């Protein structure tokens, strides 16, 4: 039996996504990002940005460009999404209509910024479904940027929505929303990890995601010229706050994020040995190096292998078979 049939019977298994979400706004940077994804493979997602990427007065043309790129032949892997304007913007519905009518079948997800709470997300989903379903796409995944007091207050309800796949933390808008009560140093490291109000927000987002099997995505590192800062931010986001995905705003950040957030080779080897041994006994309890394992720990090791597969890590042929298109309705990942 396939691991998902045994380990998540009757339930939706946790969402699995690439560990890096790379943002590109201008046409030049969008095309360069797509070319890099073609070179490296689907080790990272690309989010084409309509919110901050479009110049004033050029929003409609920019949305059409995003739609054409996402629907085009250069989207080899189906791992290109788009950030639209917030629901309060006059350009929100225009973005969604333009992008979904052209690119909905190929689009990986839409990212919603500046939601002020659950109702904004529900409103966004109604509009998205209105335009994506006639284009042949049902339940287009939505990623939500948590950066307001209202969204943080409703974060568990937002994470529980079936169509929501990932929550991201918007540290700069969140700090600004405190009207000077949080110092500007908390927008970057080390303050972003140390200030209690910021740390609380990060933890609540991560906890909400893991409670509902969704992916918590950490905010950007603005110091893109220093690879060590990117690596340290990714490491702390993962080990101290439970984030399994991180934004990139410069191509040089992508490899650092992927290598830092991907499972280590020894973790992959251990997960492989344990799950292959478990599979050989029809997923009953096993002993591995003197330690007892059963389905509770198997679920953990399966998530390790999912992350390894998404990062393009070397896997055994037996494990690779688990990631082939399934012969049953059960799917190995949610897209």
N, C-alpha and C positions, 0 to 999 in steps of 0.2 A: 504493500500500500504506500501511497505517496505521503510524505511527512505531514502535509497540511490536512489530509483526511484523518490522520490519527491524532495529531497534536491540537487541532482546532475544530473538533467535531461540532457541527451545527452552529458555528460562530464564524464571524469574519476574522480572518487572521490580521495581524498588524500590517499596516501599509509599509511597503518597502520602496524607497526612492534613492537615487544617487545622492551621495553625501555632500555634493557641492551644487549650489544654485548660482549661476553666473549671470549678472545683470548687464545688459547692453542697451544704450539709448539711441545713439546716432546710427544712421545707415552704415557708415564705415565700420563702426565697432560691431554692429550686428553681423555684418557679413564676415568680419574677421573671426568672430566668436563661432559662427557656424562652420567656417573652414577649420578652425582648431578642433571642434567636436568631430568633424569628419576624420581628422588626423588621429586623434586620441581614442575615438570611440565614445559610446554613451556613458562615459565615466562621470559626466557632470551634465546637469540641466542648463538650458539657456532660457532666461526670461527676457523677452523683448519688451522694452519699457515705453509705454504710452504716457505715463504720468509725468516723469521727469525728463523723458527723452525728446518730447515734441517741443518745438519752439512755439511761442505764442502766435496764434492765428493760423497755425499749420496742423492743428490737431486731427482734422479729418483725413488729410493726406497721409499723415504719419500712421494712423490706425490702418489705413489701407495697405501701406507698406508692410506693417507688421503682419497683417493677414496674408499677404502674398508670400512673404518669406516663410511663414509657418506652414503654408499649404504647398510650397514649392518643392521641386525635386531635390534641392540641397538639404532638405530636412530628412536625412537618411534614417534616423532612428526613432522619430516620433517623440523626441525628448526636448521639444521647444514649447515654452509657454509664453504668456504675455501678462504684463501688469497693466490694468486699465485704471482709469480715474476712479475716485471714490464716488459713492452713490449720491452725494450731495453736489457733485460737479455737473454742469450742463453737458459735459462731454462723456459722462459714464455710459448712457444708453447708446450714444453714437459709437463709442469704442466697441461695445459688446456686439452691436448689430453688424458693424463692419467686419470685425474679426471672426465672429461665429458664422456669419453667412458664407464666408469664404473658406475658413480654416478649421471649423469645428471638428471634422473627422480626423484631422492630423494633429490637433492641438493637445499637448500634454496636460495643460491646466490653465486656468486664469488666476491671477493674483489680485486680491482686493485690498487696497490700502485704506487707512484712516476710518475703518469701521468704528462707529461709536457705541456698538453693542450688538446684541443678538438680532434685533430688528433690522439693522442695516444689512447684516449678512443674509437674512431671509429675503429682504427686498432684492438684494443682488442676485440671489439664486433664482428668484422668480423671473427676473429679466434675462438672465443667462439661459435658463431653460426655454424661455419663450423664443429665443433666437437660435439656440443650438439644436433643439429637437427637430424642427423642420429641415435643418441641414443634415440630419442623419446621425446626430450624436445625443444620446440620452445620458444623464448624470455626468456631465462634463465636470471633472474634479475642480474644486475651488481651494486655493490657498489663501489664508487670511493673515494680514499684517496686524499684529496686536501692538498698538502704540498710543492708545487713549485710555483714560480712566474707565470709560464705559465698557470698552472691549475687554479690559482686564477683569472687570467685575463679572462679566458674562462668559469668561473664558472657557469654563467647563461645559456650558451649554453650547457654545460655538464648536468646541472640539467634538461634541457628541453628534453633530449633524452628519448624516451618512455621506453627503457629497463633499464635505470638507475633508481634505486629505492631509494638510499640513498647516501649522501655525508658525509664523515668524515673529521675532521680536524687533520692534523699531525703537532702538534705544534713544536716538536723537530727538525724535518727536515726543517720546515718553518723558525724557528729562525736561524738555522745554515746556511740557504741559504742567509742570510743577511751579511755573512762574518764579524761578530763581531759588526755590527752596532746596533744590538739588544742584550742587556746583557743576559747572561745565566739564570739569575733569571726569565726571561720571559718564560722559559720552564715549570715553576711550579707556584703554587699559593704563594702570591697574584699577582705576576708580570704578569702571563698569562692573567689576567683579566684587568690589569691596563695599560699595555704598549700600546700606540695608534696603532702601526702597527699590533700588534697581535690581539687587540680588533677589528680593522677594518677587518682583515681577517675573524675572527669568525662571525662577523655581516654579511659580504658579503655572506658567505657560507650559513648561516641560511636564509637570505633573498632570495637567489636564490632557495633554497629548498622549502620554503613556497610559492614562486611565482608559482612553478610548481607542487605543491602537493607532494613533496618528503620529506624524513626524514633527518633532520640534526643530525649528531651523533658527540658528543663531544669527545675530546681526553682523554687519560688515565690520572689517578692520579698515579704518580710513587711512592708516599709515601703510599704503600699498608699496612703498619703496623699501620696506624693511621686512624681508621674508621671516625673520626670527619672530617678529611681533605677530604675524599671521599664524605661524605654527603654535606659538604659546597661547594665543587667544583660542584657537581651535582645540588645543589640548585641555585648557581650563574649562571651556564650554562643555566638552564631553565628560571629563572626569569629575568635575565639581557640580555640574548643573544638568547633566543627562541629555545634552543635545546631540543629535545624530546627523545633523545637516547644518551647513553654514553658507551664508551669502558670500559671493565674490564680486568685486567691482573692478578688477583689473585682471587681465589674462595671466599675469605672473603669480596671482594668488591661487589659481586653480589647482596646480599640482601639489602645492603645500597643503591645501585643505584636504584634497583627496588622500594624500599619503598619511596625514595625521588622523583623520576620522575613519579610515578604513581599518579593519581588524588586522592585528599583527600576524605574521606568518605562523607563529607558534599557536595562536588562538585558532587559526583556520585548521591547522593540523590536528589539534586536540578535538575540535568540533567534528572534523571529518571522521576521525577514528571512532569517536563515541557514537555518532549517528549511523555510521556504517555497521558497527557492531549491533546497535539497537535494531536496525532494519533486518539483520540476519536472524534475529529472534522474534520477529513480528512485533517489535516495539515494546517488548516486555522489559522488566528490570535487568540491568547488566552490572558487572563490576569492571571498572577500568582503573588500572594502576592502584588497586586497593580501595577505590572509592565507589560506593553504590550510586547508580544513576537510574532514574525512571523518567516518565513523561514530563514531570515538572522541570527537570533540568534539560530534557531534550528540547523543550520550547526555546530555552535560552540559546542553546547551541545552534538551533535552526536559524534563529535571528542572526547569529554570527555569520553563518554561511550565506544568508540572503545579502547581508551587507558586503561580504567578500565578492559575491557574484556581481552585485551592482558596481563594485569598484574595479572589476576586470581582473581580480586576483586569480592566479593559477589554481585550478581545482582538479580533483581526480575525475576520471571519466565516469565513474559511478555517481559522483555528486552532480556532475554536469547533466546527467540524465534527469535529475529532479527538477531542472530548470528548463527542460524542453517543453514545448506546448503540450498541455495535459490532454489525455484521452478522455477524461471525465469533465463535468462542469466545474470541478474544483480548480481554482487558479493558483499559481505559485506566487503571484504578486498582484497588487491592485494598481491599476493605472487609470 
